[in-house]
Structure formats: structure tokens, C-alpha cells
Amino acid sequence: MTTRIVVTGTDTGIGKTVFSAGLAGLLDGFYWKPVQSGLDEETDSEAVERLAGLPSGRVLPEAHRLKSPLSPHRSAEIDGVSIEAADLAYPVLPTPLVIEGAGGLMVPINRQTRFIDIFAEWRLPVILCARTELGTINHTLLSIEALRARSIPLIGIAFIGEEVADTQRTITEFGAVHQLGRLPHLVPLTRETLRKAMFAGFDLAKIAGGE
């Protein structure tokens, strides 16, 4: 299996790193985050290394590590770094690869290019992570429209949070998109609880068949 999947979100801080860790573990693959903004606390790659349960070397180094916890374009400017689209060519591997974007689709990497522009060049299938909380219907449907307007293949929605059945149904029906499953907020959040929740909440065959 040579599945390559991009994980993106409707916003920042919704739990897509935790989902990415669970997905990489579920696929027994590799994880790559092209750009990390903010180095003072645990980085997303470090969180995935702690949670995914992957063999050593499966969490690939970022193309850019930026100090300030800001949008990548601004953090790069502060660091005196220029991020170019060519820097973000995804690695080609013989095993599954989970690629996590930064924040939402419209987050800029420089003053001309956003992550959605990179995804449109890659043409890799995308999983969109969405909250189940209030406000998610608008953000999620706008994100679905943005992906489809650029002909970016969308595998489906991974909901994160407590179950809100009508909200999840509304998004999947209006968006005409697959609901891949739901990852609840886990307390405690450990490698073991994440793996158990991913197996319980998601159909691996449905996800892997999206490419």
C-alpha cells in the first residue's frame, strides 16, 4: 500500500495533530509536517512521535522549523526565512505517508502562496478534520467548497469532539461528503487510548481506499 494522505483542518487547534498521529499509527506509515511554527512547546512532530507508536525514523523532519507560534508566512519573515513551494515537495515512500498541513486551508506560507495552493499542486487525497462544536457547519462547508473549487480530492470528514449527531449529519448531507468517523477528546490522551479510539471510530479500508 502506497497511500499518501493530506490531513488538514477547518481551523487551528481542532485536534488534527492527534488525529494525524492516530492515522499514521493505524496505517503503520510515515508522518510529515512540512512547516512547524512555534518551537517553545512540544512540536506537532514530537507529539506524533509520542502518540503514534511508530518505529524510529517514521516521523520525518520538517522542511522548515520556525520559532514564533504564528502563521508560517509571518513566522518565516521574523526568522529571516523564505518558504517556497518547491521546498515543500512531499517525499515519495514505499509505505503510507500522512502529511499534516498547518492550521486551515487558507493559511499562507508566504505572501503569494497558501497551503491550499500547495495541495492543489500535489493533487493528493485530503481528509478534512472538523470540530463538532458550534460554528463548525459554516467553517466545514466553506472548506469543502474551497477544496472542490480547486479539484482537490476529498476522502471525507474526520469529526473531532463529542458526538453532535445533527451537526455531523448536516455537514455530510450539505457537503455531499463521507463521514469517516469521529475521534472524541481523550482523557487521558496516551498512545494506547488513541489507538483504541482510532480502531473504534474509523474504517481503515474506507480511508485507505480514498486515493
Steps between C-alpha positions, in 0.01 A plus 500: 500500500646837397225726632586868533247706697494868589337586833373855526250681718230762495702703751793477738490319831226253409698182565628410153847421637351242734294361212810496277690305766217250527472468122875450450490231766193338347667491157838396646648771282707818510407848621619832360412857590663731241500815716508532878429843651587528868781310671466594868253223584464144369493514121243313295764254379607435859136444599455251215820321598364466854146393401520304175705202614700496178846347461797736529553716193136497387442863607681695231675833566316818403611699197478817714513543878398855596532649847187712540155336550344702218378444146795348308535799267546741790710267712732450201532875451598546864762225467632650176400188306327472163266203453453403137254248358791298361627449857184305579523216250367199687728197545423194290507187715407134445268507802209722609571867572286737708571868425365759744442858389527799733171645626225530238503490123550872446803534726780672302854365469616828343339817364387327180428137591265325740490135606197439280710608200760238594231235540361589156844438349544171681154363409522259792182387676405707805332423830336808649491513881206690646374579848159383608449824698291807415623682189636192329226479234599828338877444520480143377268564204717794389809278518329229295405756234856634490645152447253412226548833322864398451424137412681373809377147577320479834484161670262623767455670836657388826297651782679581824317549829188373668226362278255759368296283267298769323804721436693207354203401285447857380862534389513166322167557322556860391863429417420171323802352672583181688508503878811292568445483874539695820789535744382604847709715731704244692577524872761379554652543154755223463631280221274221623179705534556662159557171322190350661287802403627496139419131458156554653417819312639462148486250214856457372385349170279802428789737570769310311267453205468875456811548289 
